[in-house]
Amino acid sequence: MKPTDNHCESTLLVRPEHLNHHGYLFGGRLLEWLDEQSYIAAMRQLKPKANLVTVAIDRVEFQGPAHEGDLLRFHSHLVHVGRTSLTIYTEVDVMPATRRIFQAYVTYVSLNSKGRPTGVAALLRKPYQPVTEDDKNRWRDVEEARRSRQRT
């Protein structure tokens, strides 16, 4: 899939220092990369003066291992825009076989210069609307996760 305005792709190499004691990619390292790659995708949607911080990671799903020497493709795209937040959905595949190993939603909140949440819509390079059925399903997933966090 080619990157578009709402999509961002990158590739990372799994090196020996990324492995756990079983010889697999350490889950914490993958979560670190998830946050970083999702942040990059989010910032590509916003004007330069935007200031985002991670507020939630939802629906984290490890689906398989990665090993030393694997190339990981991170495919991230905008799936939700709220009043002060936006959410990026990221899938991670091992290349070149395109074996899915991970997926998650990362939500960022926009902060003003005083560190308070501020409107994100005015910072978007262009408005976002879910178009495809997948987009609409992911929008609902984000809304459900948001309601769940508010109940706790």
Summary of the structure (lengths in Angstrom):
residues: 152
radius of gyration: 15.9
end to end distance: 37.3
largest distance: 46.7
contacts: 441
relative contact order: 0.20
helix: 28%
strand: 38%
